Amino acid sequence: MSDQRVTWTSRIGFVLASAGAAVGLGAIWKFPYMAGTNGGSVFLFPYVLLTFTVGLVLLIAEVALGRAGKGSIVTSYRKLAGRGFVPMGYVGVLTGFLVLCFYSAIGGWTISYFCEALVGQGLISDQSQLGAHFAEFTADPVTALGFQWLFLLLNGLIVAFDVTKGIERVSKILMPLLFVMMLVLIIRGLMLPGAMAGVEYLFKFDPEAFTFSALLQAMGFTFFSLCVGCGCMMTYGSYLNEQTDLVRSCLWIAFLGVVASLMGGLMIMPSVFAFGLDPTAGPGLTFITMPAVFAQLPFGQIFAAIFYLCLIVAAITSSVSMIEILVAFLVDEHDFGRPKAAVFSTVALAVVGALPCLSFGILSDVTFFGGKTFFDVFDFLTSNISLPIGGLVILYLAGFKCWDVIRGNIAGHTERDAAFYTRLRFMICVLAPILVAAVLVSGLM
């Protein structure tokens, strides 16, 4: 099976597809509000540092395991580590599935807001009215589910094709488009009077504002933004040919991920400060605060449409990587054809994903663990528990159990001195596990 496995047609195809997985809604939706609620630069600088150290090491380890195992996370674990690690592979598949269950609800919101922007609706300067509008939309089961299922359908159609004709081709189109649209919005925002206060908030470091909580949040966002720990990058790595320089490719992925997050912050923060709005608005920053910005901008309808199209593109490039975890698992482990696996995955996600989607409406009173809705539970179980645990398993396999195989796979056709591998193994075996464990403990607390 490994000899016949499809591979990316080019390194740029792999990098753009993987960067798309890493960028996602994290860069445009999550990074700005996390930076806003954690002191701006106090969150930004640790995030960048952690991405190019611990995050990069974990990314290299996961991609290397995938290329060495040449299969889904379950297949790769069985080949490289034995049947004892197969259950952890299933945990990875389940993690990707649960993440996409609630992520697709947000993806549906982006499509809805894009449609509203096209017809000139939703541009209201009063944030209380915008909050009521958002609550009304998410509470309507027909509308919320309809847009979620449309989002999932788009994902299913993309992964139904061969990876080179589906994910790779779409990524080569959507990723450059995403960066161009983000640049347009950044330039427009920076032209506003008072916009530089938002830039200063993001980039002027204030040591006195530093908190341990912001550091932990930055650690957690690093793993979330690089999409590591659930087998997504392992699956993408399984389609990587032996000639591609794995380390350099991972550096590009991390770099593009950071650039996208910085651009996401620059898309939103300057405009928020220019209009005197609240940068600490939290998750509602994108869907409640930004429409108020566009309502006050000349040609705001056009910029709103571009903004929400950015969100759709970012969401899809990331979500296809998560549905690919399940599709690859069904193809490799259960001999499904790709179209059949795509249909099965899409339907399963639509059924189970209805729970977090409806937790803002008819299921809002169904709570667990001290008031958590289905949406909160899915988010907590994946972000705080299974992703960090998955990261620790990947680091253990790469640094201890499978180090010789991984080192040989990383080396490939590229000459590197012994000191490089000594430092890399130290990071994989010592530093990265400590920080991932800190994220796990802090998440549980």
VOGU-3710 file (C-alpha; in Angstrom, 3 decimals, decimal comma):
1> msdqrvtwts> 0,000/0,000/0,000  2,822/2,420/0,843  4,392/2,054/-2,617  1,125/3,024/-4,302  0,243/5,897/-1,976  -0,524/9,181/-3,694  1,953/11,994/-2,980  1,714/15,772/-3,249  2,719/16,912/-6,730  5,081/19,568/-5,342
11> rigfvlasag> 6,535/20,873/-2,099  4,580/24,116/-2,498  1,388/22,051/-2,693  2,206/20,336/0,608  3,265/23,601/2,268  0,151/25,500/1,168  -2,194/22,665/2,136  -0,498/22,290/5,527  -0,337/26,056/6,044  -4,050/26,155/5,251
21> aavglgaiwk> -4,625/23,599/7,986  -2,513/25,671/10,359  -4,058/29,037/9,432  -7,784/28,351/9,533  -10,170/30,343/11,673  -7,453/30,414/14,321  -5,625/33,238/12,548  -8,642/35,449/11,832  -11,192/34,466/14,467  -9,259/33,135/17,456
31> fpymagtngg> -5,898/34,963/17,410  -7,314/38,533/17,460  -9,671/37,889/20,368  -7,072/35,889/22,323  -4,527/38,661/21,817  -7,205/41,180/22,787  -8,095/39,412/26,032  -4,476/38,605/26,971  -2,746/41,956/26,658  -1,896/42,148/22,961
41> svflfpyvll> 1,890/41,956/22,662  2,100/40,086/25,984  0,355/37,225/24,197  1,875/37,807/20,739  5,586/37,548/21,551  5,417/34,268/23,518  3,208/32,818/20,757  5,774/33,626/18,050  8,672/32,319/20,167  6,852/29,097/21,065
51> tftvglvlli> 5,781/28,509/17,467  9,350/28,554/16,156  10,642/26,342/18,970  8,295/23,859/20,620  5,546/24,136/18,010  7,974/23,639/15,128  9,552/20,614/16,807  6,157/18,995/17,364  5,198/19,752/13,757  8,413/18,160/12,443
61> aevalgragk> 7,864/15,094/14,636  4,264/14,594/13,496  4,988/15,077/9,783  8,000/12,739/10,015  5,885/10,040/11,665  3,353/10,367/8,869  5,918/10,150/6,082  7,587/7,178/7,728  4,277/5,379/8,389  2,715/6,263/5,012
71> gsivtsyrkl> -0,829/6,006/6,308  -3,505/7,488/8,528  -2,677/8,051/12,179  -3,945/4,571/13,091  -2,009/2,918/10,241  1,183/4,833/11,018  1,040/4,018/14,729  0,556/0,318/13,976  3,459/0,239/11,498  5,910/2,256/13,566
81> agrgfvpmgy> 5,044/1,456/17,187  2,965/-1,745/17,184  -0,625/-2,597/17,971  -0,340/-1,233/21,505  -0,467/2,321/20,138  -3,443/1,743/17,835  -5,930/2,973/20,506  -4,092/6,318/20,581  -4,539/6,467/16,825  -8,283/6,081/17,311
91> vgvltgflvl> -8,134/8,913/19,862  -6,542/11,090/17,178  -9,285/10,244/14,670  -11,955/10,969/17,284  -10,265/14,258/18,185  -10,289/15,480/14,597  -13,925/14,392/14,272  -15,037/16,226/17,440  -13,084/19,366/16,549  -14,798/19,544/13,171
101> cfysaiggwt> -18,183/18,942/14,791  -18,050/22,320/16,562  -15,688/24,001/14,082  -18,223/23,411/11,302  -20,821/25,340/13,301  -18,512/28,380/13,233  -17,849/27,726/9,550  -21,594/27,919/8,986  -21,704/31,280/10,774  -19,078/32,658/8,367
111> isyfcealvg> -21,132/31,634/5,319  -24,244/33,218/6,806  -22,498/36,507/7,564  -20,945/36,533/4,087  -24,399/36,148/2,512  -25,742/38,960/4,700  -22,838/41,212/3,710  -23,526/40,588/0,016  -27,091/41,896/0,366  -26,158/44,719/2,742
121> qglisdqsql> -27,633/43,242/5,914  -25,986/42,938/9,334  -24,079/46,235/9,124  -25,330/47,785/12,369  -23,266/50,208/14,443  -25,043/49,344/17,733  -23,184/46,352/19,238  -26,122/45,464/21,481  -28,273/45,012/18,384  -25,491/43,017/16,733
131> gahfaeftad> -25,260/40,790/19,797  -29,006/40,200/19,669  -28,782/39,465/15,935  -25,990/36,938/16,485  -27,909/35,250/19,320  -31,063/35,100/17,213  -29,238/33,533/14,263  -27,386/30,888/16,292  -30,575/30,015/18,183  -32,574/29,336/14,976
141> pvtalgfqwl> -32,149/25,572/14,393  -33,100/25,631/10,706  -30,759/28,468/9,753  -27,851/27,366/11,956  -27,995/23,725/10,840  -28,548/24,683/7,208  -25,388/26,763/7,029  -23,387/24,190/9,027  -24,429/21,435/6,619  -23,580/23,632/3,635
151> flllngliva> -20,111/24,149/5,100  -19,688/20,395/5,640  -20,906/19,688/2,108  -18,181/21,927/0,682  -15,596/20,015/2,712  -16,981/16,654/1,626  -16,832/17,624/-2,040  -13,181/18,658/-1,760  -11,943/15,519/0,031  -13,956/13,223/-2,252
161> fdvtkgierv> -11,302/13,848/-4,894  -7,756/12,512/-4,827  -5,628/14,688/-2,496  -3,732/16,199/-5,435  -6,941/17,068/-7,301  -8,918/18,096/-4,238  -7,048/19,455/-1,220  -3,820/20,413/-3,020  -5,520/22,108/-5,977  -7,955/24,021/-3,761
171> skilmpllfv> -5,142/25,110/-1,403  -3,061/26,472/-4,283  -5,986/28,709/-5,218  -7,452/29,638/-1,845  -4,282/30,328/0,167  -2,894/33,076/-2,146  -6,432/34,487/-2,415  -6,694/34,544/1,374  -3,460/36,505/1,831  -4,408/39,015/-0,896
181> mmlvliirgl> -7,817/39,678/0,669  -6,284/40,020/4,128  -3,761/42,522/2,775  -6,558/44,633/1,246  -8,370/44,767/4,593  -5,175/45,570/6,514  -4,347/48,507/4,239  -7,901/49,860/4,564  -7,837/49,532/8,349  -4,459/51,230/8,731
191> mlpgamagve> -5,747/54,244/6,794  -8,290/55,022/9,532  -7,570/57,836/12,035  -6,416/56,316/15,328  -5,626/52,936/13,780  -1,995/52,991/14,942  -3,194/52,551/18,533  -4,273/49,057/17,539  -0,854/48,361/16,001  0,814/49,615/19,165
201> ylfkfdpeaf> -1,452/47,395/21,268  -0,279/44,353/19,308  3,434/45,107/19,005  4,527/47,404/21,841  5,738/45,013/24,517  4,941/45,956/28,094  6,877/43,717/30,541  4,755/44,911/33,450  1,626/43,558/31,762  3,084/40,054/31,447
211> tfsallqamg> 1,086/37,292/33,165  1,599/33,544/33,521  -1,940/33,081/32,241  -1,064/34,844/28,964  1,955/32,553/28,569  -0,181/29,435/29,034  -2,764/30,788/26,608  0,011/31,416/24,076  1,241/27,828/24,501  -2,220/26,426/23,933
221> ftffslcvgc> -2,822/28,606/20,887  0,519/27,533/19,409  -0,586/23,886/19,294  -4,078/24,842/18,107  -2,785/27,114/15,347  -0,335/24,539/13,956  -3,037/21,855/14,003  -0,733/19,358/15,754  -1,654/16,559/18,125  -4,644/14,982/16,380
231> gcmmtygsyl> -2,975/13,361/13,377  -3,852/16,004/10,785  -0,221/16,786/9,959  0,622/13,102/10,226  -1,947/12,357/7,543  -0,633/15,154/5,323  2,912/13,905/5,958  1,921/10,446/4,712  1,411/11,981/1,239  4,874/13,614/1,269
241> neqtdlvrsc> 7,478/12,118/-1,058  10,951/11,155/0,144  12,735/13,873/-1,847  11,084/16,814/-0,063  13,132/18,553/2,653  10,830/17,967/5,624  12,439/20,445/8,034  12,455/23,314/5,548  8,839/22,591/4,605  7,789/22,638/8,272
251> lwiaflgvva> 9,617/25,931/8,755  7,581/27,405/5,907  4,349/26,080/7,429  5,161/27,624/10,828  6,220/30,892/9,168  3,023/31,180/7,120  0,965/30,303/10,198  2,549/33,121/12,203  2,284/35,597/9,316  -1,413/34,770/8,902
261> slmgglmimp> -2,044/35,292/12,618  -0,229/38,634/12,592  -2,207/39,667/9,522  -5,394/38,548/11,269  -4,547/40,810/14,188  -3,751/43,707/11,851  -7,044/43,152/10,009  -9,048/43,678/13,167  -7,222/45,584/15,926  -6,480/48,867/14,097
271> svfafgldpt> -10,133/49,184/13,042  -11,381/48,300/16,526  -9,206/50,998/18,110  -9,998/53,520/15,365  -13,691/53,371/16,251  -13,152/53,185/20,005  -14,547/49,656/20,344  -13,547/47,031/22,910  -10,528/44,858/21,924  -11,284/42,492/24,830
281> agpgltfitm> -14,694/41,493/23,440  -13,642/37,835/23,308  -15,047/35,338/20,776  -17,663/37,881/19,692  -14,955/40,190/18,317  -15,383/38,812/14,794  -19,153/38,409/14,646  -20,326/41,298/16,858  -17,606/43,956/16,952  -16,411/43,855/13,325
291> pavfaqlpfg> -19,879/44,376/11,750  -20,059/47,596/13,803  -16,750/48,644/12,221  -17,967/47,947/8,688  -21,206/49,835/9,371  -19,144/53,001/9,907  -16,731/52,522/6,992  -17,300/54,035/3,545  -18,128/51,108/1,230  -18,444/49,011/4,371
301> qifaaifylc> -20,601/46,415/2,614  -17,775/45,604/0,195  -15,168/45,304/2,940  -17,536/43,216/5,060  -18,037/40,798/2,161  -14,260/40,510/1,671  -13,752/39,985/5,412  -16,265/37,164/5,718  -15,048/35,585/2,488  -11,619/35,534/4,168
311> livaaitssv> -13,177/33,681/7,086  -14,823/31,131/4,782  -11,581/30,486/2,893  -9,585/30,168/6,115  -12,190/27,865/7,639  -12,298/25,543/4,632  -8,521/25,232/4,200  -8,343/24,157/7,835  -11,448/21,984/8,049  -10,567/19,855/5,017
321> smieilvafl> -7,444/18,775/6,904  -9,596/17,545/9,792  -12,088/15,660/7,654  -9,106/14,143/5,803  -8,065/12,470/9,075  -11,309/10,500/9,054  -11,320/9,896/5,290  -7,731/8,595/5,297  -8,571/6,335/8,250  -11,556/4,825/6,420
331> vdehdfgrpk> -9,552/4,394/3,208  -6,465/2,870/4,839  -8,078/0,794/7,569  -11,452/-0,189/6,096  -10,814/-0,156/2,322  -13,363/2,578/1,608  -13,103/4,378/-1,718  -12,477/8,112/-1,245  -15,952/9,200/-2,454  -17,637/6,705/-0,132
341> aavfstvala> -15,405/7,737/2,777  -16,159/11,411/2,092  -19,922/10,810/2,065  -19,809/8,708/5,235  -17,661/11,304/7,047  -19,828/14,235/5,973  -23,057/12,562/7,077  -21,561/11,495/10,422  -20,289/15,030/11,048  -23,671/16,517/10,146
351> vvgalpclsf> -25,453/14,220/12,609  -23,095/14,573/15,579  -22,204/18,179/14,738  -25,848/19,127/15,228  -25,289/18,833/18,997  -22,770/21,694/19,352  -24,552/23,681/16,639  -27,875/23,552/18,490  -26,283/24,247/21,873  -26,875/27,960/21,234
361> gilsdvtffg> -30,592/27,350/20,792  -32,881/24,428/21,610  -30,085/22,519/23,383  -28,743/25,493/25,333  -30,253/24,173/28,576  -28,511/20,798/28,199  -25,294/21,252/30,158  -22,528/19,125/31,679  -19,605/19,572/34,079  -20,791/22,726/35,762
371> gktffdvfdf> -22,708/24,391/32,967  -20,859/23,411/29,783  -23,009/23,072/26,655  -22,309/20,484/23,955  -20,241/23,121/22,118  -18,192/23,823/25,251  -17,715/20,125/26,023  -16,486/19,290/22,516  -14,106/22,262/22,632  -12,848/21,436/26,139
381> ltsnislpig> -12,292/17,715/25,513  -10,283/18,352/22,354  -8,413/21,591/23,063  -7,638/20,927/26,729  -7,272/17,146/26,886  -6,973/15,058/23,726  -4,802/17,456/21,663  -2,128/17,848/24,391  -2,216/14,091/25,104  -1,891/13,405/21,387
391> glvilylagf> 1,075/15,763/21,282  2,775/13,933/24,147  2,286/10,580/22,389  3,761/11,955/19,164  6,779/13,344/21,043  7,335/10,022/22,842  7,222/8,028/19,620  9,423/10,459/17,702  11,979/10,978/20,480  12,209/7,536/22,022
401> kcwdvirgni> 10,458/4,562/20,475  10,941/5,459/16,803  13,865/7,913/16,912  16,128/6,023/14,496  13,369/5,756/11,915  12,350/9,384/12,387  15,926/10,661/12,195  16,477/8,786/8,953  13,213/10,090/7,571  14,019/13,681/8,507
411> aghterdaaf> 17,499/13,397/6,999  16,233/12,193/3,619  18,498/13,659/0,938  19,567/16,669/3,038  22,947/16,869/4,762  22,839/18,088/8,377  25,455/17,774/11,097  25,092/15,599/14,196  24,614/18,668/16,429  21,339/19,466/14,655
421> ytrlrfmicv> 19,880/16,070/15,537  21,196/16,299/19,098  19,403/19,611/19,619  16,279/18,367/17,859  16,076/15,240/20,004  16,601/17,265/23,173  13,687/19,482/22,176  11,503/16,476/21,332  12,375/14,472/24,447  12,728/17,172/27,117
431> lapilvaavl> 11,631/20,731/26,431  8,548/20,137/24,259  6,992/17,501/26,571  7,381/19,807/29,581  5,567/22,656/27,853  2,868/20,414/26,356  2,296/18,882/29,797  1,995/22,398/31,230  -0,729/23,165/28,673  -2,506/19,919/29,594
441> vsglm> -2,399/20,609/33,338  -3,441/24,250/32,966  -6,306/23,224/30,672  -7,583/20,706/33,205  -7,350/23,289/35,959
//
